[in-house]
Amino acid sequence: MQSTGKVENVRGSRVRNDRIFPETRWVSAIIVPFLLAAFVILYLFPDHTQELFAWGIQPRMSAMMLAAAYFGGAYFFVRAATNARWHWVKVGFLPVTTFATLMGIATILHWDRFNHGYPSFFAWVGLYFTTPFIVFLLWLRNRSTDPGPTDTSTDRRVPNLVRLVIGIVGGLTVLTSIVLFLQPGFMISTWPWQLTPLTARVMGALFALTGVGELAIALDVRWSAVRIALQSQMIGVALIAIAIIFSWSNFHQANPLTWIFIASILFLLVASPLLYLWMETGDKVIDGAA
C-alpha cells in the first residue's frame, strides 16, 4: 500500500511539473503570423482595410485599436511558444478564448459586411471559427500541469489590495464589453468615435479580452503568473496611445466619453509600468525570470 502511494505521488509530481505541452506551443506558434499580418495591415495601413483586410474598418481608430490587441497577442503567443512555463501564460488563454468567441459570433451576425472573395477573409474565418475551441481545449488540457501557489514557493505574491483593484477594473471592463456587444445601437450614439454595429461588437470583444484578462490576473496570487500578461497589456496600451495621436480627428471632442477614454488609457499607460517596476523591485523569484 505504501509503494502504491509513492507511485501516485510520483505521478502527481510529474503531472504538476508546470510544463507547456508541445501542442500548446505549436498552436501558439501558428497563431503568431496571423496576428502579425493583421497588425501590419490594420496599424500601418488603417485607411486601406477595404482593399487589404477581411472587411473595411472605418474610421482608422477602430482599425488601429484592433491592431494594438493583435500585436499584444502576438507577443503573448511568442512567449507561450518559446521558453515559458505553463503558469506564466495560463491567465491569457481564457481571455483569448472569450475574445475569439465573440469575434466569431460578430462575424456570423454581420456576414454581409465581409469581403468574401479575399484571401484575408478565409484567414479571418479560419481563425475565428476554430480558435475558440482549440485555445479552450489547450487550456483545459494544459492546466493539469500547474503546480499552483504553495507555501514553500519563493515566488513573490501580488498584494491582495492590488488584486482587488485589478479585479474591480476587470469587472467594469467586462460590463462595458457586454453592453457594447449586446446593445451596439446605444453605444454607437455615445462612443468617442464613429462606430457601426459590427465595430461596436468588435470593441466589445476587445473590452472582453482586457476585462477577462484582468479578472484572471486578479485570481492568481503569483507575480510570475501575471508578468507576461501585464507585459502584453502594456504593449497594447502603448500602441493604443499612439493610435489616439494619429487618429485624433476621429474623436468627438465634445463628447465627455472621449476624455474618459483618454484618461483611462493615460492611467494604464502610467499605472501598469509603475506596478510592473514595483513588483520587479526586490523580486526574489527563484521560480524563474520571465
C-alpha positions as CSV (number, residue, x, y, z in Angstrom):
1,M,0.0,0.0,0.0
2,Q,2.8,2.4,0.8
3,S,4.5,1.7,-2.5
4,T,1.3,2.4,-4.3
5,G,1.0,5.7,-2.5
6,K,4.6,6.6,-3.5
7,V,3.8,5.8,-7.1
8,E,0.8,8.1,-7.0
9,N,2.8,10.9,-5.5
10,V,5.5,10.5,-8.2
11,R,2.8,10.6,-10.9
12,G,1.3,13.7,-9.3
13,S,4.6,15.4,-9.2
14,R,5.2,14.6,-12.8
15,V,1.9,16.0,-13.8
16,R,2.3,19.2,-11.9
17,N,5.7,20.0,-13.5
18,D,4.5,23.3,-14.9
19,R,5.5,22.4,-18.5
20,I,3.7,23.5,-21.6
21,F,2.6,20.6,-23.8
22,P,4.1,20.6,-27.3
23,E,0.7,21.0,-28.9
24,T,0.2,24.2,-26.9
25,R,3.5,25.6,-28.2
26,W,2.7,24.5,-31.8
27,V,-0.7,26.2,-31.8
28,S,0.8,29.3,-30.2
29,A,3.5,29.5,-32.9
30,I,0.9,29.0,-35.7
31,I,-1.3,31.9,-34.4
32,V,1.6,34.4,-34.3
33,P,2.0,35.0,-38.1
34,F,-1.8,35.7,-38.5
35,L,-1.7,38.2,-35.7
36,L,1.4,40.0,-37.0
37,A,0.0,40.1,-40.6
38,A,-3.3,41.6,-39.3
39,F,-1.3,44.1,-37.2
40,V,0.7,45.3,-40.2
41,I,-2.4,45.9,-42.3
42,L,-4.5,47.5,-39.6
43,Y,-1.9,49.6,-37.9
44,L,0.3,50.7,-40.8
45,F,-2.5,50.9,-43.4
46,P,-5.6,51.7,-41.5
47,D,-7.2,53.6,-44.3
48,H,-6.9,50.7,-46.8
49,T,-8.7,47.9,-44.9
50,Q,-11.3,47.7,-47.6
51,E,-8.7,46.5,-50.1
52,L,-6.3,44.7,-47.8
53,F,-8.4,43.2,-45.0
54,A,-11.3,40.8,-44.5
55,W,-13.6,43.7,-44.1
56,G,-13.5,47.5,-44.4
57,I,-12.9,49.1,-41.0
58,Q,-13.7,52.8,-40.5
59,P,-12.6,55.1,-39.0
60,R,-8.9,54.4,-38.6
61,M,-9.1,54.4,-34.7
62,S,-11.1,51.2,-34.7
63,A,-8.7,49.5,-37.1
64,M,-5.6,50.7,-35.1
65,M,-7.1,49.7,-31.7
66,L,-7.8,46.2,-33.0
67,A,-4.3,46.1,-34.4
68,A,-2.9,47.0,-31.0
69,A,-4.6,44.0,-29.4
70,Y,-3.2,41.8,-32.2
71,F,0.4,42.9,-31.5
72,G,0.0,42.4,-27.8
73,G,-1.5,39.0,-28.5
74,A,1.4,38.1,-30.9
75,Y,3.9,38.9,-28.1
76,F,1.9,36.7,-25.7
77,F,1.8,33.7,-28.0
78,V,5.5,34.1,-28.8
79,R,6.3,33.8,-25.1
80,A,3.9,30.8,-24.9
81,A,5.6,29.1,-27.9
82,T,9.2,29.6,-26.6
83,N,10.6,29.5,-23.1
84,A,7.6,30.0,-20.8
85,R,6.4,27.7,-18.1
86,W,2.6,27.0,-18.2
87,H,1.6,29.1,-15.2
88,W,3.5,32.1,-16.7
89,V,1.0,32.2,-19.6
90,K,-2.1,30.3,-18.4
91,V,-4.0,33.5,-17.5
92,G,-4.1,34.6,-21.1
93,F,-5.8,31.6,-22.6
94,L,-9.4,32.1,-21.4
95,P,-9.4,35.8,-22.3
96,V,-8.3,34.9,-25.8
97,T,-11.0,32.2,-25.9
98,T,-13.6,34.8,-24.9
99,F,-12.3,37.3,-27.5
100,A,-12.2,34.8,-30.3
101,T,-15.7,33.5,-29.5
102,L,-17.2,37.0,-29.6
103,M,-15.4,37.8,-32.8
104,G,-16.7,34.6,-34.4
105,I,-20.3,35.5,-33.3
106,A,-19.9,39.0,-34.6
107,T,-18.7,37.6,-38.0
108,I,-21.9,35.5,-38.2
109,L,-24.2,38.4,-37.2
110,H,-22.6,40.7,-39.8
111,W,-21.7,38.2,-42.5
112,D,-22.7,40.7,-45.3
113,R,-20.1,43.2,-44.2
114,F,-17.1,41.0,-45.1
115,N,-15.1,40.8,-48.3
116,H,-16.0,37.2,-49.1
117,G,-13.7,36.8,-52.1
118,Y,-10.5,38.0,-50.4
119,P,-7.8,35.6,-49.0
120,S,-7.8,37.6,-45.8
121,F,-11.5,36.7,-45.3
122,F,-10.7,33.0,-45.4
123,A,-7.9,33.6,-42.9
124,W,-10.3,35.5,-40.7
125,V,-13.0,32.8,-40.8
126,G,-10.5,30.0,-40.3
127,L,-9.0,31.8,-37.3
128,Y,-12.3,32.8,-35.5
129,F,-14.2,29.7,-36.3
130,T,-11.6,27.4,-34.9
131,T,-9.5,29.4,-32.3
132,P,-12.3,29.5,-29.6
133,F,-12.4,25.7,-29.4
134,I,-8.7,25.0,-29.9
135,V,-7.4,27.5,-27.3
136,F,-10.0,26.5,-24.8
137,L,-9.1,22.8,-25.2
138,L,-5.4,23.6,-24.8
139,W,-6.1,25.5,-21.6
140,L,-8.3,22.6,-20.4
141,R,-5.6,20.1,-21.1
142,N,-2.5,22.0,-20.0
143,R,-4.0,23.4,-16.7
144,S,-3.2,20.0,-15.1
145,T,0.5,20.8,-15.1
146,D,0.1,24.0,-13.0
147,P,1.5,23.3,-9.5
148,G,-0.4,26.3,-8.1
149,P,0.9,28.6,-5.4
150,T,2.5,26.8,-2.5
151,D,3.7,27.8,0.9
152,T,7.2,26.8,0.1
153,S,7.4,28.8,-3.1
154,T,9.7,31.8,-3.1
155,D,7.7,33.4,-5.9
156,R,6.6,36.9,-4.9
157,R,2.8,37.4,-4.2
158,V,0.7,40.2,-5.6
159,P,-0.8,42.1,-2.7
160,N,-4.5,41.4,-2.1
161,L,-5.4,45.1,-2.5
162,V,-3.7,45.3,-5.9
163,R,-5.5,42.2,-7.0
164,L,-8.8,43.6,-5.7
165,V,-8.4,46.8,-7.7
166,I,-7.4,44.8,-10.8
167,G,-10.5,42.6,-10.3
168,I,-12.8,45.6,-10.0
169,V,-11.4,47.2,-13.1
170,G,-11.7,43.9,-14.9
171,G,-15.4,43.6,-13.8
172,L,-16.2,47.1,-15.0
173,T,-14.5,46.4,-18.3
174,V,-16.4,43.2,-18.8
175,L,-19.7,45.1,-18.2
176,T,-18.7,47.6,-20.8
177,S,-18.0,44.8,-23.2
178,I,-21.4,43.2,-22.6
179,V,-23.2,46.5,-23.4
180,L,-21.1,47.0,-26.5
181,F,-21.8,43.6,-27.8
182,L,-25.5,43.3,-26.8
183,Q,-26.5,46.9,-27.3
184,P,-24.4,48.3,-30.2
185,G,-27.0,50.8,-31.2
186,F,-26.9,52.5,-27.8
187,M,-23.1,52.5,-27.7
188,I,-22.9,54.0,-31.3
189,S,-24.8,57.0,-30.0
190,T,-22.4,57.6,-27.1
191,W,-19.0,56.3,-28.2
192,P,-16.0,58.7,-28.5
193,W,-15.6,57.9,-32.3
194,Q,-17.9,56.6,-35.0
195,L,-19.0,53.0,-34.8
196,T,-21.1,50.6,-36.8
197,P,-22.9,47.7,-35.3
198,L,-20.0,45.4,-36.4
199,T,-17.2,47.7,-35.0
200,A,-19.2,48.2,-31.8
201,R,-19.3,44.4,-31.3
202,V,-15.6,44.2,-32.2
203,M,-14.9,46.8,-29.5
204,G,-17.0,44.7,-27.1
205,A,-14.7,41.7,-27.9
206,L,-11.7,43.8,-27.3
207,F,-13.0,45.0,-23.9
208,A,-13.9,41.4,-23.0
209,L,-10.3,40.4,-23.8
210,T,-9.0,43.0,-21.4
211,G,-11.6,42.5,-18.8
212,V,-11.5,38.7,-18.6
213,G,-7.7,39.0,-18.6
214,E,-7.8,41.3,-15.6
215,L,-10.1,39.0,-13.7
216,A,-7.8,36.1,-14.5
217,I,-4.9,38.1,-13.2
218,A,-6.8,39.0,-10.0
219,L,-7.5,35.4,-9.3
220,D,-3.8,34.3,-9.3
221,V,-1.7,35.5,-6.4
222,R,1.7,34.7,-8.1
223,W,3.6,37.6,-9.7
224,S,5.2,35.2,-12.1
225,A,1.7,34.3,-13.4
226,V,0.9,38.0,-14.0
227,R,4.2,39.2,-15.5
228,I,3.8,38.2,-19.2
229,A,0.1,39.1,-19.3
230,L,1.0,42.6,-18.0
231,Q,3.8,42.9,-20.5
232,S,1.3,42.1,-23.3
233,Q,-1.2,44.6,-21.9
234,M,1.4,47.4,-21.7
235,I,2.4,46.8,-25.3
236,G,-1.2,47.1,-26.4
237,V,-1.9,50.2,-24.3
238,A,1.2,51.9,-25.7
239,L,0.1,51.2,-29.2
240,I,-3.4,52.5,-28.5
241,A,-1.9,55.7,-27.1
242,I,0.0,56.2,-30.3
243,A,-3.2,55.4,-32.3
244,I,-5.0,58.2,-30.5
245,I,-2.5,60.7,-31.7
246,F,-2.7,59.6,-35.3
247,S,-6.5,59.2,-35.2
248,W,-7.3,62.3,-33.2
249,S,-9.6,63.7,-35.9
250,N,-11.8,60.6,-35.5
251,F,-12.7,61.6,-31.9
252,H,-15.8,63.6,-31.0
253,Q,-14.0,66.1,-28.8
254,A,-17.3,67.5,-27.3
255,N,-18.2,64.0,-26.1
256,P,-17.3,63.5,-22.4
257,L,-16.6,59.8,-23.1
258,T,-13.7,60.9,-25.3
259,W,-11.9,62.4,-22.3
260,I,-12.9,59.5,-20.1
261,F,-11.4,57.1,-22.7
262,I,-8.2,59.1,-23.0
263,A,-7.9,59.4,-19.2
264,S,-8.3,55.6,-18.9
265,I,-5.5,55.0,-21.4
266,L,-3.2,57.5,-19.8
267,F,-3.9,55.9,-16.4
268,L,-3.0,52.5,-17.7
269,L,0.0,53.9,-19.6
270,V,1.4,55.2,-16.3
271,A,0.0,52.7,-13.7
272,S,0.9,49.5,-15.5
273,P,4.6,50.2,-15.8
274,L,4.7,51.5,-12.2
275,L,3.1,48.3,-10.9
276,Y,5.4,46.3,-13.0
277,L,8.5,48.1,-11.7
278,W,7.2,48.0,-8.1
279,M,6.7,44.2,-8.3
280,E,10.0,43.6,-10.0
281,T,12.0,45.7,-7.5
282,G,13.4,43.4,-4.9
283,D,11.7,40.4,-6.5
284,K,13.4,37.3,-5.2
285,V,11.8,34.9,-7.6
286,I,13.6,31.6,-7.9
287,D,10.7,30.4,-10.0
288,G,12.3,32.0,-13.0
289,A,12.5,35.4,-14.5
290,A,10.1,35.9,-17.3
